[in-house]
Amino acid sequence: MTGGRAMRDDDTDRPKRTVSHTMGESLDTLSLDEIAERIALLRAEIERLESARTGKKTALDRASSIFKL
């Protein structure tokens, strides 16, 4: 025990691996699991972008209706 804590060989203290994707990046070296992770990441990003677009359109429509002559 070190500092009141048992030493372990598991992954609890390691930083988590971040998944990222660069458009146009070669996919040749990716495993099937890595491709699935990237697809999930990109789908989540598409949802985030669509939500932002909807919010901006709503705000623009509201502003337009207020300042319409």
C-alpha positions in Angstrom: 0.0 0.0 0.0 1.3 3.4 -0.9 -0.2 6.5 0.7 -3.2 4.6 2.1 -4.1 3.3 -1.4 -3.4 -0.1 -2.9 -1.4 -0.1 -6.1 -3.4 -1.6 -9.0 -2.5 -2.5 -12.6 -5.9 -1.6 -14.0 -6.9 1.4 -16.2 -8.6 3.5 -13.5 -5.7 6.0 -13.3 -5.0 6.2 -17.0 -6.4 9.1 -19.0 -9.2 8.0 -21.3 -8.4 7.7 -25.0 -10.2 10.4 -26.9 -11.7 9.6 -30.3 -11.5 12.2 -33.0 -11.8 12.3 -36.7 -10.3 14.5 -39.3 -12.3 14.8 -42.6 -10.5 13.1 -45.5 -8.2 11.1 -43.1 -7.2 7.6 -44.4 -9.4 4.9 -42.9 -7.1 2.0 -44.0 -5.5 1.4 -40.6 -8.8 1.6 -38.6 -10.4 -1.5 -37.1 -14.1 -2.2 -37.4 -14.6 -1.0 -33.8 -12.7 2.2 -34.5 -14.8 2.9 -37.6 -17.9 2.3 -35.5 -16.7 4.8 -32.9 -16.0 7.4 -35.5 -19.5 6.9 -37.0 -21.1 7.4 -33.6 -18.9 10.5 -33.0 -19.9 12.0 -36.4 -23.6 11.2 -35.9 -23.5 13.0 -32.5 -21.8 15.9 -34.1 -24.4 16.1 -36.8 -27.1 16.1 -34.2 -25.3 18.9 -32.4 -25.0 20.9 -35.6 -28.6 20.4 -36.5 -29.7 21.5 -33.0 -27.5 24.7 -33.3 -29.0 25.4 -36.8 -32.6 25.0 -35.5 -31.8 27.3 -32.5 -30.3 30.0 -34.8 -33.2 29.8 -37.3 -35.7 30.1 -34.4 -33.9 33.2 -33.1 -33.7 34.7 -36.6 -37.4 34.1 -37.2 -38.3 35.7 -33.9 -36.1 38.7 -34.6 -37.5 39.0 -38.1 -41.1 39.0 -36.8 -40.3 41.8 -34.3 -38.6 44.1 -36.8 -40.9 43.4 -39.7 -42.6 46.5 -41.1 
